[in-house]
Amino acid sequence: MERAPDPTPTPAPQATPKPARGQRAAYPLPGRPVVELHRHLDGNVRTATVLDLARRHGVELPADSVEELTPHVQITSPTPTLVDFLAKFRWLQAVIADYDAVRRIVRENLEDAVAEGIDHVELRFSPYFMGEVHGLDAAGVAEAACDALEEAADLPVSAKLIGIISRTYGPEIGWQEVDAAIAQRHRGVVALDLAGDEAGFPGDLFVDHFRRAREAGLRLIAHAGEAAGADSVRQAVEELEVERVGHGVRAVEDATVIDLLRDRGVALEVCPTSNVQTSTVESYAAHPLPELLERGLIVTLNTDDPSISGIDLPHEYRVAREEIGLDDEALETLQENAFAAAFLDDDERRRLEQAAHRRDEHGRDQHQRDEDSNHQTRGQS
């Protein structure tokens, strides 16, 4: 379906964000790229943006200030199930009234990544879910997301897009999302994911969808081992033939699934705070992240839905250290694993490594200048 231009475009923010030095301090390897692999566009919409889009489009919200709206769009305590967690998307979804709203959300996600000191981010989205409330075409949503990616060339961050099949809508609608992703495969969409109600809509309903995506050249991911157990992870690896698994933490329930992941080199996109908030794990202290690393799996650290969870990537690195108890070596492994598992070609990897090295050198030079200045000031007092 051909997409008509929006009549009243929402202006993009003018200021180009810069990462705060304090944010970068959370990452263990300052001279290496910082990468996030698992972040949902529609799970990271600024509360102020929700309010602004609602006013523009006449959407009635349960509150009219950031402070009052926050409890409606952000998790404040663990939820009983993944489905309860997903209910927080309601108001974020409700304000995506036109394609320009999609472009704005992509732009702001990239700005947030810059502010967090991220060098490369892979943003995933379900085009049908984002367009459902206001009847936007899934193909048009995917096109708008790619437009925004191209328009964000001024931002100092590398980015790719991942199309999602929202399994909750069933296999028939899933084909629309597959086709939308494939249509944009030369404009930044590099992979297909499967997300949503994992327990209610198992992966075996989507084997043919993944086959088509694979044949079209897309890389493959699936959410598994979150709301369902280790068998869901096995199915994703053996039948969907994924390269990465979203979450995957319940793989620890079956040693043969751990062996399967390790033998096939499948990376896990682990999101500790999300796992606690969805009651996938009882607490940070009970999180299986250390065990997954100890058993030789390729584990990465991610945020999942930052605005809904009220977190950012530096927060997850601090949680991994302070609450889960990982040491420096383990944190360094997480950072390097994310870079290794990213969907990048050799040239893109080389550019990211060079940029991270230059940034580290600049940071050390700036630190030395600050030290010299402080020493001079102390000497004059």
Backbone hydrogen bonds, N-H to C=O, Kabsch-Sander energy under -0.5 kcal/mol:
donor,donor_aa,acceptor,acceptor_aa,energy
4,A,2,E,-0.5
20,A,115,A,-1.1
23,Q,20,A,-0.8
24,R,20,A,-1.6
25,A,21,R,-1.4
26,A,23,Q,-1.6
27,Y,24,R,-1.8
32,R,29,L,-1.8
35,V,33,P,-0.5
36,E,120,H,-2.2
39,R,37,L,-0.5
39,R,122,E,-0.9
40,H,304,D,-3.0
41,L,124,R,-2.8
43,G,40,H,-0.9
44,N,41,L,-1.6
46,R,44,N,-0.5
50,V,46,R,-2.2
51,L,47,T,-2.1
52,D,48,A,-2.2
53,L,49,T,-3.0
54,A,50,V,-2.1
55,R,51,L,-2.1
56,R,52,D,-2.2
57,H,53,L,-1.9
58,G,54,A,-0.8
59,V,54,A,-2.2
60,E,58,G,-0.5
61,L,59,V,-0.5
69,L,65,S,-2.5
70,T,66,V,-2.0
72,H,69,L,-1.9
73,V,69,L,-0.9
73,V,70,T,-1.2
74,Q,70,T,-1.3
75,I,308,I,-3.6
79,T,277,Q,-3.9
85,F,81,T,-1.7
86,L,82,L,-2.5
87,A,83,V,-1.0
88,K,85,F,-1.8
89,F,86,L,-1.7
90,R,87,A,-1.7
93,Q,89,F,-2.9
94,A,90,R,-1.8
95,V,91,W,-0.8
95,V,92,L,-0.5
96,I,93,Q,-1.4
97,A,95,V,-2.0
101,A,98,D,-0.6
102,V,98,D,-1.1
103,R,99,Y,-2.1
104,R,100,D,-2.5
105,I,101,A,-2.3
106,V,102,V,-2.2
107,R,103,R,-2.5
108,E,104,R,-2.7
109,N,105,I,-2.0
110,L,106,V,-2.1
111,E,107,R,-2.3
112,D,108,E,-2.4
113,A,109,N,-2.0
114,V,110,L,-2.1
115,A,111,E,-2.4
116,E,112,D,-1.5
117,G,114,V,-1.9
118,I,113,A,-2.5
119,D,34,V,-2.4
120,H,34,V,-1.7
121,V,158,S,-2.2
122,E,36,E,-1.9
123,L,121,V,-0.6
123,L,160,K,-2.4
124,R,39,R,-2.6
125,F,162,I,-2.2
130,M,126,S,-2.5
131,G,127,P,-1.5
132,E,128,Y,-1.2
132,E,129,F,-0.5
135,G,131,G,-0.5
135,G,132,E,-1.2
136,L,131,G,-2.4
141,V,137,D,-2.3
142,A,138,A,-2.2
143,E,139,A,-2.1
144,A,140,G,-2.5
145,A,141,V,-2.3
146,C,142,A,-1.9
147,D,143,E,-2.3
148,A,144,A,-2.3
149,L,145,A,-1.8
150,E,146,C,-2.2
151,E,147,D,-2.3
152,A,148,A,-1.0
152,A,149,L,-0.5
153,A,150,E,-1.1
155,L,152,A,-2.0
157,V,155,L,-2.0
158,S,119,D,-2.9
160,K,121,V,-1.7
161,L,188,G,-3.0
162,I,123,L,-2.4
163,G,191,A,-2.2
164,I,125,F,-2.3
165,I,193,D,-2.7
166,S,164,I,-0.7
167,R,165,I,-1.2
167,R,195,A,-2.8
169,Y,166,S,-2.1
170,G,167,R,-1.8
174,G,170,G,-1.5
175,W,171,P,-1.1
175,W,172,E,-0.9
176,Q,172,E,-0.6
176,Q,173,I,-0.9
177,E,173,I,-1.3
178,V,174,G,-2.2
179,D,175,W,-2.6
180,A,176,Q,-2.1
181,A,177,E,-2.0
182,I,178,V,-2.6
183,A,179,D,-2.3
184,Q,180,A,-0.7
184,Q,181,A,-0.8
185,R,182,I,-1.7
187,R,184,Q,-1.9
189,V,184,Q,-1.8
190,V,161,L,-2.7
190,V,188,G,-0.8
191,A,161,L,-0.8
192,L,219,R,-2.5
193,D,163,G,-2.7
195,A,165,I,-2.4
198,E,196,G,-1.6
201,F,197,D,-2.1
205,L,202,P,-1.6
206,F,203,G,-2.2
207,V,204,D,-0.6
210,F,206,F,-1.9
211,R,207,V,-1.9
212,R,208,D,-2.2
213,A,209,H,-2.1
214,R,210,F,-2.6
215,E,211,R,-2.4
216,A,212,R,-1.4
217,G,214,R,-1.4
218,L,213,A,-2.4
219,R,190,V,-2.7
221,I,192,L,-2.4
222,A,244,R,-1.1
223,H,194,L,-3.1
224,A,246,G,-2.0
232,S,229,G,-1.3
233,V,229,G,-0.9
234,R,230,A,-2.3
235,Q,231,D,-2.4
236,A,232,S,-1.9
237,V,233,V,-2.1
238,E,234,R,-3.1
239,E,235,Q,-2.5
240,L,235,Q,-1.5
242,V,236,A,-1.7
243,E,220,L,-2.7
244,R,220,L,-1.2
245,V,267,A,-2.8
246,G,222,A,-2.3
247,H,245,V,-0.5
247,H,269,E,-2.4
248,G,224,A,-2.0
248,G,246,G,-1.3
250,R,225,G,-2.1
251,A,248,G,-1.9
252,V,249,V,-1.3
253,E,250,R,-1.8
254,D,251,A,-2.0
257,V,254,D,-0.8
258,I,254,D,-1.7
259,D,255,A,-2.2
260,L,256,T,-1.9
261,L,257,V,-2.6
262,R,258,I,-2.4
263,D,259,D,-3.0
264,R,260,L,-2.0
265,G,261,L,-0.7
265,G,262,R,-0.6
266,V,261,L,-1.9
267,A,243,E,-1.8
268,L,298,I,-3.1
269,E,245,V,-3.0
270,V,268,L,-1.0
270,V,300,T,-1.8
275,N,271,C,-2.4
276,V,272,P,-1.9
277,Q,273,T,-2.7
278,T,274,S,-2.3
279,S,276,V,-1.3
280,T,275,N,-1.7
281,V,275,N,-1.8
287,H,284,Y,-1.7
292,L,288,P,-2.6
293,L,289,L,-2.0
294,E,290,P,-2.7
295,R,291,E,-1.8
296,G,293,L,-1.9
297,L,292,L,-2.0
298,I,266,V,-0.6
299,V,297,L,-1.1
300,T,268,L,-2.4
302,N,270,V,-2.1
303,T,38,H,-0.5
304,D,38,H,-2.4
305,D,303,T,-1.6
307,S,43,G,-0.9
308,I,43,G,-1.4
309,S,305,D,-2.6
310,G,306,P,-1.6
311,I,306,P,-2.0
316,E,312,D,-1.5
317,Y,313,L,-1.9
318,R,314,P,-2.3
319,V,315,H,-2.7
320,A,316,E,-2.4
321,R,317,Y,-1.6
322,E,318,R,-3.4
323,E,319,V,-2.2
324,I,319,V,-2.4
326,L,320,A,-2.8
331,L,327,D,-2.3
332,E,328,D,-2.5
333,T,329,E,-2.0
334,L,330,A,-2.1
335,Q,331,L,-2.0
336,E,332,E,-2.5
337,N,333,T,-2.8
338,A,334,L,-1.9
339,F,335,Q,-1.4
340,A,336,E,-2.4
341,A,337,N,-2.3
342,A,338,A,-0.8
342,A,339,F,-0.6
344,L,342,A,-1.8
349,R,345,D,-2.3
350,R,346,D,-2.3
351,R,347,D,-2.3
352,L,348,E,-2.1
353,E,349,R,-2.5
354,Q,350,R,-2.5
355,A,351,R,-2.4
356,A,352,L,-2.3
357,H,353,E,-2.2
358,R,354,Q,-2.4
359,R,355,A,-2.4
360,D,356,A,-2.2
361,E,357,H,-2.3
362,H,358,R,-2.6
363,G,359,R,-2.7
364,R,360,D,-2.4
365,D,361,E,-2.3
366,Q,362,H,-2.7
367,H,363,G,-2.3
368,Q,364,R,-2.1
369,R,365,D,-2.2
370,D,366,Q,-2.5
371,E,367,H,-2.4
372,D,368,Q,-2.6
373,S,369,R,-2.4
374,N,370,D,-2.5
375,H,371,E,-2.5
376,Q,372,D,-2.4
377,T,373,S,-2.3
378,R,374,N,-2.5
379,G,375,H,-2.0
380,Q,376,Q,-1.2
381,S,377,T,-0.8
381,S,378,R,-0.5
